[in-house]
């Protein structure tokens, strides 16, 4: 008898595998926790050092009716209003709002802002404020008398001394009035860590640019204004031979950093 030929299985067939039906679990609940100062960049920065988080949480694409429905411009702004509520909330009694428009445009003027503070019995309080326009002209450079007893002038940072503030009678309310009169309705305020300046001024303004957020490292780290001025603008500020910071110089540096960012784009800033 002849030998039987061993037939090989067709190439297009594969060995059957045990497969289990894929059953996706439905999301039963969603918890959203907002922590001030905590961003997604912090998660990326510490991704490898948080195995207990990376094994439990993943990034998903969230579908929502928000993206499938069309809203008019006014309706959209009404539903997604992100400006702070300044009436009836504790701690906001002395805060004032500028007369800012609902929208900022490409032609809206930029204004550089910087403040210096002193340490008082109630914490940090405004001691000096500077404002420059889009051409770099100083519109305001004013020393301000803190409302409470000063514990530390923070001279090494602020450059302010007891002798400088002794004759000053200008109050926080005075500079609030000046700023409101100087800023047009479509003004865009520019500063470095601008939230600290606005908090010291107790001022609410809708349109802002924070250069500490425009220029970020790959892991989300922020750079000092002094470093950005030297690297991007090729200019030295806050030099060691000067006692404290010059708020007008810092306001101008922040303004020019924002102008450079707008002109060059985010991928060519450094």
C-alpha positions in Angstrom: 0.0 0.0 0.0 1.1 3.5 -0.7 1.8 6.0 1.9 -1.0 8.4 2.8 -0.3 12.0 2.1 -0.6 14.2 5.2 -2.8 17.1 4.3 -2.0 20.5 5.8 -4.9 22.7 6.9 -6.0 25.5 4.7 -3.9 28.6 5.2 -6.9 30.8 5.8 -8.1 28.8 8.8 -6.8 29.3 12.3 -7.1 27.1 15.3 -10.3 27.9 17.2 -9.8 29.8 20.4 -11.9 30.0 23.5 -13.5 33.4 23.5 -15.5 35.0 26.1 -18.2 37.6 25.3 -17.0 41.1 25.9 -19.3 42.7 28.4 -18.7 46.4 29.1 -19.6 47.6 32.5 -21.9 50.6 32.6 -20.8 53.7 34.6 -23.2 53.9 37.5 -21.9 57.0 39.0 -19.4 59.8 38.4 -17.7 61.8 41.0 -16.0 65.1 40.1 -13.5 66.6 42.5 -12.1 70.1 41.9 -8.9 70.9 43.8 -7.6 74.5 43.4 -4.2 74.5 41.8 -4.3 70.8 40.7 -4.2 70.2 37.0 -3.8 67.3 34.6 -0.1 68.2 34.3 0.5 67.1 37.9 -0.8 63.7 37.0 1.5 63.4 34.0 4.4 64.7 36.1 4.0 62.0 38.7 2.6 59.3 36.4 5.3 56.7 37.0 5.4 57.3 40.8 1.7 56.7 41.2 1.2 53.0 40.1 -1.9 52.7 42.3 -3.5 55.5 40.3 -2.3 54.5 36.9 -3.6 51.0 37.3 -7.1 52.2 38.3 -7.7 55.3 36.2 -7.5 55.7 32.4 -8.3 58.5 30.0 -11.5 58.0 28.1 -13.4 60.0 25.5 -16.6 61.4 27.0 -19.5 61.9 24.8 -22.1 64.4 25.8 -25.2 66.1 24.4 -23.3 69.3 24.8 -21.2 68.5 21.7 -24.1 67.2 19.6 -26.5 70.1 20.2 -26.2 73.6 18.7 -26.5 76.6 20.9 -26.8 80.3 20.0 -23.9 82.4 21.2 -25.8 84.1 23.9 -27.3 80.8 25.2 -23.9 79.2 25.2 -22.3 82.0 27.2 -25.2 81.9 29.6 -24.9 78.1 30.2 -21.1 78.1 30.4 -20.5 81.3 32.3 -17.2 80.8 34.1 -16.8 84.3 35.6 -16.9 84.3 39.5 -20.0 85.3 41.3 -19.1 88.5 43.3 -22.3 89.2 45.1 -23.4 87.6 48.4 -20.3 85.5 48.9 -18.2 85.8 52.1 -14.7 87.3 51.6 -15.6 89.2 48.5 -17.0 92.3 50.1 -14.2 94.5 48.9 -13.8 93.0 45.5 -14.8 95.2 42.5 -15.4 94.3 38.8 -14.1 96.2 35.9 -16.5 97.3 33.2 -15.2 94.6 30.8 -17.0 93.5 27.7 -18.3 90.0 27.1 -15.8 89.3 24.4 -12.2 90.0 23.7 -11.0 90.2 20.1 -7.8 90.1 18.2 -7.7 93.9 18.3 -8.2 94.1 22.1 -5.4 96.0 23.7 -3.0 94.2 26.1 -2.0 95.8 29.5 0.8 94.5 31.6 0.1 94.4 35.4 2.3 93.6 38.4 1.9 94.1 42.1 4.2 94.0 45.2 2.9 93.0 48.6 3.7 93.4 52.3 2.9 90.9 55.0 0.4 92.2 57.5 -1.7 90.9 60.4 -4.2 89.7 57.9 -1.8 88.2 55.4 -0.4 89.6 52.2 -1.7 93.1 51.2 -1.1 95.3 48.3 1.8 97.8 48.7 2.6 98.8 45.1 0.9 98.4 41.7 2.2 99.1 38.1 0.3 99.1 34.8 1.8 99.5 31.3 0.0 99.7 28.0 0.6 97.7 24.8 3.4 100.1 23.8 5.2 99.7 27.1 4.2 103.1 28.5 3.8 103.2 32.2 0.2 104.3 33.0 0.3 103.7 36.7 3.0 103.2 39.3 1.5 103.7 42.8 2.5 102.9 46.3 -0.4 101.8 48.4 -1.0 101.9 52.2 -2.0 98.5 53.5 -5.1 98.5 55.6 -3.7 96.5 58.5 -0.5 96.6 60.6 2.6 95.6 58.6 4.6 92.8 60.1 7.2 92.4 57.2 7.8 94.7 54.3 9.3 91.8 52.3 11.9 94.3 51.1 14.1 91.6 49.4 11.2 90.9 47.1 9.1 94.0 47.0 11.8 96.6 47.3 9.5 98.5 49.7 10.7 99.9 53.0 9.0 101.6 55.9 10.4 104.9 54.8 8.7 104.6 51.4 5.3 103.8 52.8 5.3 106.2 55.7 4.0 109.3 53.8 1.7 107.3 51.5 -2.1 107.9 51.8 -3.3 106.0 48.7 -5.6 103.2 49.6 -6.6 100.0 47.9 -9.9 101.6 47.0 -8.1 104.5 45.3 -6.1 102.2 42.9 -9.2 100.2 42.2 -10.9 103.3 40.9 -7.8 104.3 38.9 -7.6 100.9 37.2 -11.2 100.9 36.3 -10.9 104.3 34.7 -7.7 103.3 32.8 -8.8 100.0 31.4 -11.1 100.0 28.3 -14.0 97.5 28.2 -12.1 95.1 26.0 -8.8 95.3 27.8 -6.8 92.1 28.3 -4.7 92.1 31.5 -1.3 90.3 31.2 0.8 89.3 34.2 3.0 86.5 35.6 1.0 84.4 38.1 -1.7 87.1 37.6 -4.1 85.5 40.1 -1.9 86.7 42.9 -2.0 90.3 41.6 -5.7 90.3 41.1 -6.3 88.8 44.5 -4.1 91.6 46.1 -6.0 94.2 44.1 -9.3 92.6 45.0 -10.2 93.0 41.3 -12.3 90.9 39.0 -11.5 91.2 35.3 -12.8 88.9 32.6 -10.0 88.8 30.1 -6.5 87.8 31.2 -3.3 86.2 30.0 -1.0 84.6 32.5 2.5 84.1 31.2 3.3 81.5 33.8 0.7 79.3 32.0 1.6 80.3 28.5 5.2 79.1 28.9 5.2 75.6 30.5 7.7 72.8 30.6 7.0 69.4 29.1 5.8 68.1 32.5 3.8 71.3 33.2 6.3 73.0 35.4 6.2 76.8 35.5 9.2 79.1 35.0 10.1 82.3 36.9 9.6 85.6 35.1 13.3 86.3 35.4 14.2 83.1 33.6 11.6 83.7 30.8 12.8 87.2 30.3 16.4 86.1 29.9 15.7 83.1 27.6 12.9 84.5 25.5 13.4 88.3 25.5 17.2 88.1 26.0 16.9 90.6 28.8 18.0 90.6 32.4 15.5 91.7 35.1 15.4 91.4 38.9 19.2 91.6 38.9 21.1 90.9 42.2 22.4 94.5 42.4 18.9 95.8 42.8 17.1 95.7 46.1 13.8 94.0 45.4 11.7 93.9 42.2 10.6 96.7 40.0 6.9 96.1 39.3 6.9 98.3 36.2 9.8 96.3 34.8 8.1 93.0 35.6 4.8 94.2 34.1 6.6 95.2 30.9 8.4 91.8 30.7 5.1 89.9 31.1 3.5 92.1 28.4 6.3 91.5 25.9 6.3 87.7 26.7 2.6 87.6 25.8 3.2 89.6 22.7 6.0 87.3 21.7 3.9 84.2 22.3 1.0 85.6 20.2 3.3 86.5 17.4 5.4 83.4 17.3 2.9 80.7 18.3 3.1 78.1 21.1 5.6 75.8 19.2 8.2 78.4 18.6 8.3 80.3 21.9 11.7 78.9 23.1 
